[in-house]
């Protein structure tokens, strides 16, 4: 059984502590206005191997209503 990396959902990452590729556990770290920050932990030793931000329509709509986002963009410009 071989998994492909079509989207960036890593099932294994290189762990410097284990000095080999290890299966990872994904953990929700933070919920940001722009999405969710997930952290990849080595399933073997628990070292943080990386992070990724998940942006989904559901998350964006719930946390950041369109009206508020438009206003923020106007302030930035
Ligand atoms: Zn490890």
PDB file of the backbone (N, CA, C, O) and the ligand in Angstrom, with CONECT records:
HET     ZN  A 101       1
ATOM      1  N   UNK A   1       0.840  -1.208   0.000  1.00  0.00           N
ATOM      2  CA  UNK A   1       0.000   0.000   0.000  1.00  0.00           C
ATOM      3  C   UNK A   1       0.871   1.252   0.000  1.00  0.00           C
ATOM      4  O   UNK A   1       1.657   1.473   0.921  1.00  0.00           O
ATOM      5  N   UNK A   2       0.726   2.047  -1.015  1.00  0.00           N
ATOM      6  CA  UNK A   2       1.533   3.249  -1.091  1.00  0.00           C
ATOM      7  C   UNK A   2       0.636   4.479  -1.158  1.00  0.00           C
ATOM      8  O   UNK A   2      -0.315   4.535  -1.937  1.00  0.00           O
ATOM      9  N   UNK A   3       0.959   5.452  -0.331  1.00  0.00           N
ATOM     10  CA  UNK A   3       0.174   6.684  -0.341  1.00  0.00           C
ATOM     11  C   UNK A   3       0.834   7.722  -1.221  1.00  0.00           C
ATOM     12  O   UNK A   3       2.059   7.838  -1.270  1.00  0.00           O
ATOM     13  N   UNK A   4       0.009   8.465  -1.906  1.00  0.00           N
ATOM     14  CA  UNK A   4       0.548   9.492  -2.781  1.00  0.00           C
ATOM     15  C   UNK A   4       0.325  10.871  -2.177  1.00  0.00           C
ATOM     16  O   UNK A   4      -0.631  11.110  -1.439  1.00  0.00           O
ATOM     17  N   UNK A   5       1.234  11.756  -2.517  1.00  0.00           N
ATOM     18  CA  UNK A   5       1.149  13.111  -1.988  1.00  0.00           C
ATOM     19  C   UNK A   5       0.450  14.033  -2.978  1.00  0.00           C
ATOM     20  O   UNK A   5       1.044  14.972  -3.509  1.00  0.00           O
ATOM     21  N   UNK A   6      -0.809  13.746  -3.209  1.00  0.00           N
ATOM     22  CA  UNK A   6      -1.571  14.582  -4.127  1.00  0.00           C
ATOM     23  C   UNK A   6      -1.762  15.967  -3.550  1.00  0.00           C
ATOM     24  O   UNK A   6      -1.362  16.962  -4.153  1.00  0.00           O
ATOM     25  N   UNK A   7      -2.374  16.029  -2.382  1.00  0.00           N
ATOM     26  CA  UNK A   7      -2.452  17.279  -1.646  1.00  0.00           C
ATOM     27  C   UNK A   7      -1.416  17.203  -0.532  1.00  0.00           C
ATOM     28  O   UNK A   7      -0.877  16.135  -0.243  1.00  0.00           O
ATOM     29  N   UNK A   8      -1.149  18.334   0.084  1.00  0.00           N
ATOM     30  CA  UNK A   8      -0.134  18.310   1.126  1.00  0.00           C
ATOM     31  C   UNK A   8      -0.715  17.797   2.428  1.00  0.00           C
ATOM     32  O   UNK A   8      -0.987  18.564   3.352  1.00  0.00           O
ATOM     33  N   UNK A   9      -0.897  16.510   2.485  1.00  0.00           N
ATOM     34  CA  UNK A   9      -1.262  15.860   3.738  1.00  0.00           C
ATOM     35  C   UNK A   9      -0.228  14.781   3.971  1.00  0.00           C
ATOM     36  O   UNK A   9      -0.363  13.652   3.500  1.00  0.00           O
ATOM     37  N   UNK A  10       0.789  15.145   4.694  1.00  0.00           N
ATOM     38  CA  UNK A  10       1.901  14.229   4.871  1.00  0.00           C
ATOM     39  C   UNK A  10       1.529  13.112   5.830  1.00  0.00           C
ATOM     40  O   UNK A  10       0.964  13.359   6.896  1.00  0.00           O
ATOM     41  N   UNK A  11       1.843  11.896   5.453  1.00  0.00           N
ATOM     42  CA  UNK A  11       1.635  10.777   6.360  1.00  0.00           C
ATOM     43  C   UNK A  11       2.959  10.391   7.018  1.00  0.00           C
ATOM     44  O   UNK A  11       2.990   9.783   8.088  1.00  0.00           O
ATOM     45  N   UNK A  12       4.044  10.762   6.349  1.00  0.00           N
ATOM     46  CA  UNK A  12       5.364  10.506   6.910  1.00  0.00           C
ATOM     47  C   UNK A  12       6.275  11.692   6.633  1.00  0.00           C
ATOM     48  O   UNK A  12       6.263  12.264   5.543  1.00  0.00           O
ATOM     49  N   UNK A  13       7.051  12.043   7.625  1.00  0.00           N
ATOM     50  CA  UNK A  13       8.031  13.119   7.442  1.00  0.00           C
ATOM     51  C   UNK A  13       9.358  12.684   8.049  1.00  0.00           C
ATOM     52  O   UNK A  13       9.411  11.818   8.923  1.00  0.00           O
ATOM     53  N   UNK A  14      10.405  13.295   7.571  1.00  0.00           N
ATOM     54  CA  UNK A  14      11.716  12.981   8.119  1.00  0.00           C
ATOM     55  C   UNK A  14      11.865  13.596   9.508  1.00  0.00           C
ATOM     56  O   UNK A  14      11.660  14.795   9.693  1.00  0.00           O
ATOM     57  N   UNK A  15      12.220  12.774  10.463  1.00  0.00           N
ATOM     58  CA  UNK A  15      12.417  13.255  11.827  1.00  0.00           C
ATOM     59  C   UNK A  15      13.904  13.296  12.136  1.00  0.00           C
ATOM     60  O   UNK A  15      14.579  12.268  12.068  1.00  0.00           O
ATOM     61  N   UNK A  16      14.428  14.487  12.479  1.00  0.00           N
ATOM     62  CA  UNK A  16      15.863  14.603  12.769  1.00  0.00           C
ATOM     63  C   UNK A  16      16.276  13.838  14.029  1.00  0.00           C
ATOM     64  O   UNK A  16      17.415  13.385  14.146  1.00  0.00           O
ATOM     65  N   UNK A  17      15.343  13.701  14.963  1.00  0.00           N
ATOM     66  CA  UNK A  17      15.674  12.981  16.193  1.00  0.00           C
ATOM     67  C   UNK A  17      15.772  11.478  15.954  1.00  0.00           C
ATOM     68  O   UNK A  17      16.692  10.813  16.430  1.00  0.00           O
ATOM     69  N   UNK A  18      14.797  10.958  15.201  1.00  0.00           N
ATOM     70  CA  UNK A  18      14.798   9.522  14.903  1.00  0.00           C
ATOM     71  C   UNK A  18      15.735   9.204  13.744  1.00  0.00           C
ATOM     72  O   UNK A  18      16.071   8.044  13.505  1.00  0.00           O
ATOM     73  N   UNK A  19      16.151  10.236  13.032  1.00  0.00           N
ATOM     74  CA  UNK A  19      17.043  10.112  11.879  1.00  0.00           C
ATOM     75  C   UNK A  19      16.462   9.198  10.805  1.00  0.00           C
ATOM     76  O   UNK A  19      17.185   8.487  10.108  1.00  0.00           O
ATOM     77  N   UNK A  20      15.161   9.237  10.695  1.00  0.00           N
ATOM     78  CA  UNK A  20      14.506   8.474   9.624  1.00  0.00           C
ATOM     79  C   UNK A  20      13.109   9.027   9.404  1.00  0.00           C
ATOM     80  O   UNK A  20      12.622   9.850  10.179  1.00  0.00           O
ATOM     81  N   UNK A  21      12.481   8.571   8.352  1.00  0.00           N
ATOM     82  CA  UNK A  21      11.128   8.994   8.052  1.00  0.00           C
ATOM     83  C   UNK A  21      10.160   8.311   9.027  1.00  0.00           C
ATOM     84  O   UNK A  21      10.177   7.090   9.187  1.00  0.00           O
ATOM     85  N   UNK A  22       9.331   9.109   9.662  1.00  0.00           N
ATOM     86  CA  UNK A  22       8.409   8.581  10.664  1.00  0.00           C
ATOM     87  C   UNK A  22       6.968   8.962  10.342  1.00  0.00           C
ATOM     88  O   UNK A  22       6.719  10.009   9.744  1.00  0.00           O
ATOM     89  N   UNK A  23       6.034   8.127  10.730  1.00  0.00           N
ATOM     90  CA  UNK A  23       4.628   8.515  10.599  1.00  0.00           C
ATOM     91  C   UNK A  23       4.338   9.719  11.492  1.00  0.00           C
ATOM     92  O   UNK A  23       4.915   9.854  12.571  1.00  0.00           O
ATOM     93  N   UNK A  24       3.454  10.576  11.042  1.00  0.00           N
ATOM     94  CA  UNK A  24       3.196  11.791  11.801  1.00  0.00           C
ATOM     95  C   UNK A  24       1.768  11.801  12.342  1.00  0.00           C
ATOM     96  O   UNK A  24       0.864  11.175  11.789  1.00  0.00           O
ATOM     97  N   UNK A  25       1.603  12.516  13.418  1.00  0.00           N
ATOM     98  CA  UNK A  25       0.275  12.776  13.964  1.00  0.00           C
ATOM     99  C   UNK A  25      -0.024  14.245  13.737  1.00  0.00           C
ATOM    100  O   UNK A  25       0.824  15.108  13.962  1.00  0.00           O
ATOM    101  N   UNK A  26      -1.238  14.519  13.288  1.00  0.00           N
ATOM    102  CA  UNK A  26      -1.612  15.905  13.044  1.00  0.00           C
ATOM    103  C   UNK A  26      -2.404  16.410  14.230  1.00  0.00           C
ATOM    104  O   UNK A  26      -3.305  15.736  14.730  1.00  0.00           O
ATOM    105  N   UNK A  27      -2.058  17.602  14.670  1.00  0.00           N
ATOM    106  CA  UNK A  27      -2.707  18.175  15.837  1.00  0.00           C
ATOM    107  C   UNK A  27      -3.158  19.590  15.527  1.00  0.00           C
ATOM    108  O   UNK A  27      -2.430  20.367  14.909  1.00  0.00           O
ATOM    109  N   UNK A  28      -4.359  19.915  15.960  1.00  0.00           N
ATOM    110  CA  UNK A  28      -4.844  21.286  15.774  1.00  0.00           C
ATOM    111  C   UNK A  28      -4.173  22.191  16.794  1.00  0.00           C
ATOM    112  O   UNK A  28      -4.297  21.997  18.003  1.00  0.00           O
ATOM    113  N   UNK A  29      -3.462  23.178  16.279  1.00  0.00           N
ATOM    114  CA  UNK A  29      -2.660  24.033  17.152  1.00  0.00           C
ATOM    115  C   UNK A  29      -3.396  25.323  17.491  1.00  0.00           C
ATOM    116  O   UNK A  29      -3.492  25.715  18.654  1.00  0.00           O
ATOM    117  N   UNK A  30      -3.909  25.970  16.458  1.00  0.00           N
ATOM    118  CA  UNK A  30      -4.546  27.269  16.641  1.00  0.00           C
ATOM    119  C   UNK A  30      -5.670  27.437  15.633  1.00  0.00           C
ATOM    120  O   UNK A  30      -5.622  26.879  14.537  1.00  0.00           O
ATOM    121  N   UNK A  31      -6.665  28.198  16.005  1.00  0.00           N
ATOM    122  CA  UNK A  31      -7.683  28.589  15.032  1.00  0.00           C
ATOM    123  C   UNK A  31      -7.489  30.063  14.730  1.00  0.00           C
ATOM    124  O   UNK A  31      -7.691  30.927  15.584  1.00  0.00           O
ATOM    125  N   UNK A  32      -7.097  30.325  13.508  1.00  0.00           N
ATOM    126  CA  UNK A  32      -6.822  31.698  13.081  1.00  0.00           C
ATOM    127  C   UNK A  32      -7.985  32.231  12.260  1.00  0.00           C
ATOM    128  O   UNK A  32      -8.804  31.459  11.761  1.00  0.00           O
ATOM    129  N   UNK A  33      -8.058  33.552  12.120  1.00  0.00           N
ATOM    130  CA  UNK A  33      -9.106  34.139  11.259  1.00  0.00           C
ATOM    131  C   UNK A  33      -9.013  33.633   9.829  1.00  0.00           C
ATOM    132  O   UNK A  33     -10.015  33.583   9.116  1.00  0.00           O
ATOM    133  N   UNK A  34      -7.829  33.265   9.418  1.00  0.00           N
ATOM    134  CA  UNK A  34      -7.629  32.824   8.037  1.00  0.00           C
ATOM    135  C   UNK A  34      -7.746  31.322   7.879  1.00  0.00           C
ATOM    136  O   UNK A  34      -7.788  30.826   6.753  1.00  0.00           O
ATOM    137  N   UNK A  35      -7.800  30.589   8.972  1.00  0.00           N
ATOM    138  CA  UNK A  35      -7.884  29.137   8.863  1.00  0.00           C
ATOM    139  C   UNK A  35      -7.423  28.468  10.145  1.00  0.00           C
ATOM    140  O   UNK A  35      -7.366  29.092  11.205  1.00  0.00           O
ATOM    141  N   UNK A  36      -7.102  27.213  10.033  1.00  0.00           N
ATOM    142  CA  UNK A  36      -6.640  26.470  11.203  1.00  0.00           C
ATOM    143  C   UNK A  36      -5.177  26.102  11.039  1.00  0.00           C
ATOM    144  O   UNK A  36      -4.742  25.640   9.985  1.00  0.00           O
ATOM    145  N   UNK A  37      -4.441  26.318  12.101  1.00  0.00           N
ATOM    146  CA  UNK A  37      -3.027  25.956  12.069  1.00  0.00           C
ATOM    147  C   UNK A  37      -2.859  24.566  12.674  1.00  0.00           C
ATOM    148  O   UNK A  37      -3.159  24.341  13.847  1.00  0.00           O
ATOM    149  N   UNK A  38      -2.377  23.650  11.858  1.00  0.00           N
ATOM    150  CA  UNK A  38      -2.147  22.286  12.315  1.00  0.00           C
ATOM    151  C   UNK A  38      -0.655  22.040  12.455  1.00  0.00           C
ATOM    152  O   UNK A  38       0.160  22.620  11.738  1.00  0.00           O
ATOM    153  N   UNK A  39      -0.319  21.170  13.391  1.00  0.00           N
ATOM    154  CA  UNK A  39       1.078  20.841  13.604  1.00  0.00           C
ATOM    155  C   UNK A  39       1.274  19.350  13.377  1.00  0.00           C
ATOM    156  O   UNK A  39       0.446  18.529  13.772  1.00  0.00           O
ATOM    157  N   UNK A  40       2.382  19.020  12.736  1.00  0.00           N
ATOM    158  CA  UNK A  40       2.731  17.615  12.542  1.00  0.00           C
ATOM    159  C   UNK A  40       3.726  17.187  13.604  1.00  0.00           C
ATOM    160  O   UNK A  40       4.783  17.795  13.768  1.00  0.00           O
ATOM    161  N   UNK A  41       3.373  16.136  14.317  1.00  0.00           N
ATOM    162  CA  UNK A  41       4.270  15.615  15.343  1.00  0.00           C
ATOM    163  C   UNK A  41       4.728  14.221  14.958  1.00  0.00           C
ATOM    164  O   UNK A  41       3.956  13.425  14.422  1.00  0.00           O
ATOM    165  N   UNK A  42       5.989  13.937  15.236  1.00  0.00           N
ATOM    166  CA  UNK A  42       6.511  12.598  15.022  1.00  0.00           C
ATOM    167  C   UNK A  42       5.752  11.634  15.935  1.00  0.00           C
ATOM    168  O   UNK A  42       5.668  11.847  17.144  1.00  0.00           O
ATOM    169  N   UNK A  43       5.202  10.577  15.344  1.00  0.00           N
ATOM    170  CA  UNK A  43       4.412   9.626  16.127  1.00  0.00           C
ATOM    171  C   UNK A  43       5.292   8.822  17.074  1.00  0.00           C
ATOM    172  O   UNK A  43       4.811   8.212  18.029  1.00  0.00           O
ATOM    173  N   UNK A  44       6.571   8.832  16.793  1.00  0.00           N
ATOM    174  CA  UNK A  44       7.508   8.040  17.588  1.00  0.00           C
ATOM    175  C   UNK A  44       8.017   8.802  18.810  1.00  0.00           C
ATOM    176  O   UNK A  44       7.981   8.280  19.924  1.00  0.00           O
ATOM    177  N   UNK A  45       8.496  10.051  18.606  1.00  0.00           N
ATOM    178  CA  UNK A  45       9.125  10.784  19.706  1.00  0.00           C
ATOM    179  C   UNK A  45       8.401  12.087  20.039  1.00  0.00           C
ATOM    180  O   UNK A  45       8.700  12.712  21.056  1.00  0.00           O
ATOM    181  N   UNK A  46       7.467  12.500  19.210  1.00  0.00           N
ATOM    182  CA  UNK A  46       6.672  13.684  19.530  1.00  0.00           C
ATOM    183  C   UNK A  46       7.290  14.997  19.114  1.00  0.00           C
ATOM    184  O   UNK A  46       6.770  16.059  19.457  1.00  0.00           O
ATOM    185  N   UNK A  47       8.394  14.952  18.381  1.00  0.00           N
ATOM    186  CA  UNK A  47       9.023  16.179  17.901  1.00  0.00           C
ATOM    187  C   UNK A  47       8.143  16.849  16.846  1.00  0.00           C
ATOM    188  O   UNK A  47       7.545  16.184  15.999  1.00  0.00           O
ATOM    189  N   UNK A  48       8.078  18.169  16.917  1.00  0.00           N
ATOM    190  CA  UNK A  48       7.324  18.912  15.918  1.00  0.00           C
ATOM    191  C   UNK A  48       8.077  18.891  14.598  1.00  0.00           C
ATOM    192  O   UNK A  48       9.228  19.319  14.520  1.00  0.00           O
ATOM    193  N   UNK A  49       7.416  18.387  13.562  1.00  0.00           N
ATOM    194  CA  UNK A  49       8.096  18.238  12.269  1.00  0.00           C
ATOM    195  C   UNK A  49       7.626  19.263  11.252  1.00  0.00           C
ATOM    196  O   UNK A  49       8.221  19.399  10.183  1.00  0.00           O
ATOM    197  N   UNK A  50       6.582  19.970  11.574  1.00  0.00           N
ATOM    198  CA  UNK A  50       6.136  20.966  10.613  1.00  0.00           C
ATOM    199  C   UNK A  50       4.744  21.464  10.943  1.00  0.00           C
ATOM    200  O   UNK A  50       4.046  20.911  11.793  1.00  0.00           O
ATOM    201  N   UNK A  51       4.361  22.516  10.253  1.00  0.00           N
ATOM    202  CA  UNK A  51       3.033  23.093  10.453  1.00  0.00           C
ATOM    203  C   UNK A  51       2.399  23.329   9.104  1.00  0.00           C
ATOM    204  O   UNK A  51       3.070  23.452   8.079  1.00  0.00           O
ATOM    205  N   UNK A  52       1.088  23.387   9.141  1.00  0.00           N
ATOM    206  CA  UNK A  52       0.409  23.790   7.918  1.00  0.00           C
ATOM    207  C   UNK A  52      -0.869  24.519   8.290  1.00  0.00           C
ATOM    208  O   UNK A  52      -1.477  24.245   9.325  1.00  0.00           O
ATOM    209  N   UNK A  53      -1.256  25.421   7.460  1.00  0.00           N
ATOM    210  CA  UNK A  53      -2.483  26.169   7.681  1.00  0.00           C
ATOM    211  C   UNK A  53      -3.566  25.617   6.776  1.00  0.00           C
ATOM    212  O   UNK A  53      -3.391  25.516   5.562  1.00  0.00           O
ATOM    213  N   UNK A  54      -4.679  25.264   7.380  1.00  0.00           N
ATOM    214  CA  UNK A  54      -5.799  24.742   6.618  1.00  0.00           C
ATOM    215  C   UNK A  54      -6.822  25.846   6.455  1.00  0.00           C
ATOM    216  O   UNK A  54      -7.369  26.352   7.434  1.00  0.00           O
ATOM    217  N   UNK A  55      -7.072  26.210   5.222  1.00  0.00           N
ATOM    218  CA  UNK A  55      -8.096  27.205   4.963  1.00  0.00           C
ATOM    219  C   UNK A  55      -9.267  26.542   4.262  1.00  0.00           C
ATOM    220  O   UNK A  55      -9.120  25.962   3.186  1.00  0.00           O
ATOM    221  N   UNK A  56     -10.417  26.636   4.880  1.00  0.00           N
ATOM    222  CA  UNK A  56     -11.607  26.055   4.283  1.00  0.00           C
ATOM    223  C   UNK A  56     -12.724  27.064   4.262  1.00  0.00           C
ATOM    224  O   UNK A  56     -12.750  27.972   5.093  1.00  0.00           O
ATOM    225  N   UNK A  57     -13.649  26.930   3.331  1.00  0.00           N
ATOM    226  CA  UNK A  57     -14.783  27.852   3.236  1.00  0.00           C
ATOM    227  C   UNK A  57     -15.603  27.873   4.526  1.00  0.00           C
ATOM    228  O   UNK A  57     -16.084  28.923   4.951  1.00  0.00           O
ATOM    229  N   UNK A  58     -15.752  26.720   5.131  1.00  0.00           N
ATOM    230  CA  UNK A  58     -16.547  26.625   6.354  1.00  0.00           C
ATOM    231  C   UNK A  58     -15.885  27.398   7.478  1.00  0.00           C
ATOM    232  O   UNK A  58     -16.540  28.146   8.204  1.00  0.00           O
ATOM    233  N   UNK A  59     -14.590  27.213   7.616  1.00  0.00           N
ATOM    234  CA  UNK A  59     -13.835  27.896   8.662  1.00  0.00           C
ATOM    235  C   UNK A  59     -13.834  29.397   8.432  1.00  0.00           C
ATOM    236  O   UNK A  59     -14.084  30.174   9.354  1.00  0.00           O
ATOM    237  N   UNK A  60     -13.556  29.798   7.219  1.00  0.00           N
ATOM    238  CA  UNK A  60     -13.479  31.215   6.883  1.00  0.00           C
ATOM    239  C   UNK A  60     -14.819  31.905   7.114  1.00  0.00           C
ATOM    240  O   UNK A  60     -14.865  33.029   7.612  1.00  0.00           O
ATOM    241  N   UNK A  61     -15.900  31.234   6.752  1.00  0.00           N
ATOM    242  CA  UNK A  61     -17.229  31.823   6.896  1.00  0.00           C
ATOM    243  C   UNK A  61     -17.616  31.965   8.365  1.00  0.00           C
ATOM    244  O   UNK A  61     -18.240  32.951   8.757  1.00  0.00           O
ATOM    245  N   UNK A  62     -17.246  30.986   9.163  1.00  0.00           N
ATOM    246  CA  UNK A  62     -17.627  30.997  10.566  1.00  0.00           C
ATOM    247  C   UNK A  62     -16.834  32.017  11.365  1.00  0.00           C
ATOM    248  O   UNK A  62     -17.387  32.721  12.209  1.00  0.00           O
ATOM    249  N   UNK A  63     -15.546  32.093  11.098  1.00  0.00           N
ATOM    250  CA  UNK A  63     -14.670  32.946  11.894  1.00  0.00           C
ATOM    251  C   UNK A  63     -14.615  34.362  11.347  1.00  0.00           C
ATOM    252  O   UNK A  63     -14.506  35.324  12.108  1.00  0.00           O
ATOM    253  N   UNK A  64     -14.689  34.489  10.053  1.00  0.00           N
ATOM    254  CA  UNK A  64     -14.477  35.775   9.411  1.00  0.00           C
ATOM    255  C   UNK A  64     -15.610  36.096   8.440  1.00  0.00           C
ATOM    256  O   UNK A  64     -15.523  35.768   7.257  1.00  0.00           O
ATOM    257  N   UNK A  65     -16.654  36.724   8.925  1.00  0.00           N
ATOM    258  CA  UNK A  65     -17.775  37.076   8.051  1.00  0.00           C
ATOM    259  C   UNK A  65     -17.320  38.000   6.925  1.00  0.00           C
ATOM    260  O   UNK A  65     -16.443  38.838   7.133  1.00  0.00           O
ATOM    261  N   UNK A  66     -17.903  37.858   5.739  1.00  0.00           N
ATOM    262  CA  UNK A  66     -17.494  38.639   4.557  1.00  0.00           C
ATOM    263  C   UNK A  66     -17.494  40.138   4.807  1.00  0.00           C
ATOM    264  O   UNK A  66     -16.594  40.839   4.343  1.00  0.00           O
ATOM    265  N   UNK A  67     -18.483  40.642   5.528  1.00  0.00           N
ATOM    266  CA  UNK A  67     -18.592  42.083   5.767  1.00  0.00           C
ATOM    267  C   UNK A  67     -17.386  42.591   6.541  1.00  0.00           C
ATOM    268  O   UNK A  67     -16.820  43.638   6.227  1.00  0.00           O
ATOM    269  N   UNK A  68     -17.008  41.833   7.549  1.00  0.00           N
ATOM    270  CA  UNK A  68     -15.900  42.240   8.382  1.00  0.00           C
ATOM    271  C   UNK A  68     -14.576  42.164   7.616  1.00  0.00           C
ATOM    272  O   UNK A  68     -13.683  42.990   7.802  1.00  0.00           O
ATOM    273  N   UNK A  69     -14.474  41.154   6.755  1.00  0.00           N
ATOM    274  CA  UNK A  69     -13.249  40.991   5.999  1.00  0.00           C
ATOM    275  C   UNK A  69     -13.075  42.137   5.000  1.00  0.00           C
ATOM    276  O   UNK A  69     -11.965  42.621   4.780  1.00  0.00           O
ATOM    277  N   UNK A  70     -14.192  42.562   4.398  1.00  0.00           N
ATOM    278  CA  UNK A  70     -14.132  43.646   3.422  1.00  0.00           C
ATOM    279  C   UNK A  70     -13.667  44.938   4.097  1.00  0.00           C
ATOM    280  O   UNK A  70     -12.890  45.711   3.537  1.00  0.00           O
ATOM    281  N   UNK A  71     -14.167  45.145   5.311  1.00  0.00           N
ATOM    282  CA  UNK A  71     -13.793  46.355   6.023  1.00  0.00           C
ATOM    283  C   UNK A  71     -12.308  46.356   6.384  1.00  0.00           C
ATOM    284  O   UNK A  71     -11.635  47.384   6.321  1.00  0.00           O
ATOM    285  N   UNK A  72     -11.829  45.198   6.755  1.00  0.00           N
ATOM    286  CA  UNK A  72     -10.430  45.080   7.119  1.00  0.00           C
ATOM    287  C   UNK A  72      -9.537  45.375   5.916  1.00  0.00           C
ATOM    288  O   UNK A  72      -8.508  46.040   6.034  1.00  0.00           O
ATOM    289  N   UNK A  73      -9.950  44.870   4.769  1.00  0.00           N
ATOM    290  CA  UNK A  73      -9.163  45.101   3.563  1.00  0.00           C
ATOM    291  C   UNK A  73      -9.148  46.583   3.205  1.00  0.00           C
ATOM    292  O   UNK A  73      -8.150  47.106   2.710  1.00  0.00           O
ATOM    293  N   UNK A  74     -10.257  47.239   3.460  1.00  0.00           N
ATOM    294  CA  UNK A  74     -10.313  48.657   3.137  1.00  0.00           C
ATOM    295  C   UNK A  74      -9.366  49.446   4.045  1.00  0.00           C
ATOM    296  O   UNK A  74      -8.722  50.402   3.613  1.00  0.00           O
ATOM    297  N   UNK A  75      -9.297  49.030   5.296  1.00  0.00           N
ATOM    298  CA  UNK A  75      -8.423  49.708   6.231  1.00  0.00           C
ATOM    299  C   UNK A  75      -6.945  49.518   5.861  1.00  0.00           C
ATOM    300  O   UNK A  75      -6.114  50.403   6.065  1.00  0.00           O
ATOM    301  N   UNK A  76      -6.656  48.366   5.326  1.00  0.00           N
ATOM    302  CA  UNK A  76      -5.270  48.061   4.984  1.00  0.00           C
ATOM    303  C   UNK A  76      -4.786  48.867   3.791  1.00  0.00           C
ATOM    304  O   UNK A  76      -3.595  49.154   3.666  1.00  0.00           O
ATOM    305  N   UNK A  77      -5.710  49.230   2.919  1.00  0.00           N
ATOM    306  CA  UNK A  77      -5.267  49.906   1.689  1.00  0.00           C
ATOM    307  C   UNK A  77      -5.047  51.393   1.869  1.00  0.00           C
ATOM    308  O   UNK A  77      -4.675  52.081   0.919  1.00  0.00           O
TER     309      UNK A  77
HETATM  310 ZN    ZN A 101      10.943  11.204  15.896  1.00  0.00          ZN
END
